[in-house]
């Protein structure tokens, strides 16, 4: 399964639409090697898991701490 990639431009259009969730969240996809992600993106509007670019991920992980 290929996850939609969310870059800074897309994220900045509606940042409240996206959030980070724990990789062990129910129904979270596995990484390509079959392991759980530590963190994964989630699109609350479309109700699906997404993949963030590194710049968006860094911004969101800083909010977590």
Backbone bond lengths (Angstrom), bond angles and torsions (degrees), N, CA, C in turn:
res aa  C-N    CA-C-N  psi(-1)  N-CA   C-N-CA  omega(-1)  CA-C   N-CA-C  phi
1 X - - - 1.448 - - 1.527 108.93 -
2 X 1.312 116.39 130.44 1.448 122.00 -179.80 1.533 109.33 -98.82
3 X 1.310 115.90 128.41 1.459 121.12 -179.66 1.521 110.24 -89.45
4 X 1.334 116.25 142.25 1.457 120.70 175.41 1.525 108.48 -64.60
5 X 1.322 116.32 137.49 1.462 122.36 -178.18 1.523 108.64 -96.07
6 X 1.331 116.17 126.15 1.464 122.40 -179.75 1.521 109.01 -107.63
7 X 1.341 115.61 114.88 1.465 120.44 179.35 1.529 109.95 -96.35
8 X 1.321 116.69 176.79 1.469 121.71 -176.60 1.521 112.63 -58.22
9 X 1.314 117.20 -41.79 1.462 120.72 -178.81 1.532 110.77 -61.46
10 X 1.315 116.69 -46.82 1.461 121.55 179.31 1.520 110.38 -65.06
11 X 1.320 116.84 -45.93 1.461 121.66 -179.61 1.531 111.02 -59.90
12 X 1.313 117.47 -45.07 1.466 121.75 -176.09 1.526 113.33 -67.94
13 X 1.325 118.28 -18.46 1.459 121.08 176.97 1.530 111.65 -68.22
14 X 1.333 116.35 -31.09 1.461 120.73 179.67 1.532 109.39 -159.29
15 X 1.328 117.95 74.00 1.462 120.49 -175.15 1.527 114.59 -61.82
16 X 1.318 118.10 -26.72 1.463 119.73 -179.68 1.533 112.16 -72.28
17 X 1.309 116.90 -10.00 1.470 121.95 179.32 1.527 112.03 -75.34
18 X 1.329 117.05 -23.66 1.461 121.47 -172.05 1.523 111.92 -117.86
19 X 1.327 115.01 149.94 1.458 119.78 176.01 1.524 109.36 -152.80
20 X 1.319 114.75 163.72 1.456 121.21 174.03 1.518 108.73 -94.42
21 X 1.315 115.79 138.41 1.461 120.58 174.81 1.520 108.15 -128.39
22 X 1.311 116.60 158.79 1.466 121.51 177.95 1.531 109.02 -64.28
23 X 1.295 116.56 144.42 1.458 121.71 -179.87 1.510 114.18 -66.19
24 X 1.340 116.76 -17.03 1.462 119.33 178.72 1.535 111.89 -93.31
25 X 1.342 116.73 12.22 1.459 121.94 175.76 1.528 109.56 -61.90
26 X 1.322 116.08 143.89 1.467 120.90 -179.59 1.530 110.38 -52.70
27 X 1.309 116.73 133.61 1.472 125.77 178.00 1.534 114.42 71.05
28 X 1.328 118.17 5.96 1.469 120.03 177.03 1.523 108.89 -65.94
29 X 1.332 116.94 137.22 1.468 119.25 -179.93 1.524 111.33 -70.99
30 X 1.289 115.83 158.84 1.466 122.57 175.55 1.526 108.59 -87.98
31 X 1.312 116.50 159.06 1.456 120.75 174.27 1.536 108.07 -69.78
32 X 1.330 118.37 167.53 1.469 120.54 -178.96 1.531 114.20 -58.09
33 X 1.320 117.50 -18.48 1.462 120.90 179.89 1.525 112.41 -95.51
34 X 1.343 117.02 5.00 1.455 121.46 176.33 1.511 115.71 88.91
35 X 1.308 117.58 6.23 1.469 121.54 -179.99 1.526 109.82 -99.09
36 X 1.316 116.45 161.24 1.462 120.70 175.81 1.518 109.86 -78.02
37 X 1.321 115.97 141.91 1.459 120.71 171.59 1.525 107.86 -70.95
38 X 1.319 117.37 151.45 1.462 119.25 172.71 1.531 108.26 -73.29
39 X 1.328 116.49 -45.06 1.459 123.79 177.49 1.526 108.28 -132.92
40 X 1.310 116.49 146.49 1.464 121.53 176.58 1.521 108.56 -141.93
41 X 1.315 116.36 151.50 1.456 120.79 179.47 1.518 111.76 -81.64
42 X 1.320 114.79 151.43 1.458 119.66 176.36 1.520 109.35 -138.01
43 X 1.329 115.69 134.07 1.459 124.09 178.51 1.526 106.92 -98.65
44 X 1.326 117.14 107.88 1.465 121.30 -176.67 1.533 112.75 -70.10
45 X 1.310 118.39 -28.62 1.465 120.96 -179.37 1.527 110.82 -72.48
46 X 1.323 116.39 -49.43 1.466 120.94 -178.16 1.523 113.00 -91.34
47 X 1.320 116.23 -3.14 1.461 123.66 177.82 1.532 112.07 51.15
48 X 1.346 113.79 58.36 1.463 119.21 177.23 1.523 109.74 -148.94
49 X 1.312 114.31 158.03 1.458 120.47 176.76 1.523 109.03 -78.98
50 X 1.337 115.54 144.99 1.462 121.92 -179.05 1.524 109.12 -136.35
51 X 1.325 114.77 168.27 1.462 121.21 176.98 1.521 107.93 -114.75
52 X 1.316 116.45 129.20 1.463 121.60 178.67 1.521 111.11 -93.46
53 X 1.333 115.76 147.37 1.460 118.91 170.93 1.527 107.11 -68.09
54 X 1.302 115.78 166.45 1.467 121.00 -176.59 1.529 111.58 -59.34
55 X 1.332 117.77 -40.53 1.466 120.25 -177.91 1.532 111.45 -65.75
56 X 1.325 117.68 -40.07 1.467 120.73 178.50 1.522 109.57 -69.79
57 X 1.320 116.93 -43.38 1.462 120.76 179.31 1.526 110.71 -58.07
58 X 1.328 117.33 -45.35 1.470 121.01 179.90 1.531 110.86 -60.32
59 X 1.322 116.59 -41.92 1.463 121.22 179.77 1.537 109.74 -62.53
60 X 1.311 117.16 -44.05 1.464 120.94 -178.08 1.527 112.47 -72.15
61 X 1.299 117.45 -37.76 1.462 119.91 -179.41 1.531 110.17 -67.91
62 X 1.319 117.76 -30.90 1.467 121.50 176.72 1.528 110.63 -67.15
63 X 1.334 117.31 -33.07 1.456 121.09 176.86 1.534 110.97 -67.55
64 X 1.346 116.89 -28.45 1.452 121.45 -178.32 1.530 111.73 -70.70
65 X 1.337 117.53 -26.31 1.457 120.42 -175.64 1.508 112.05 -99.44
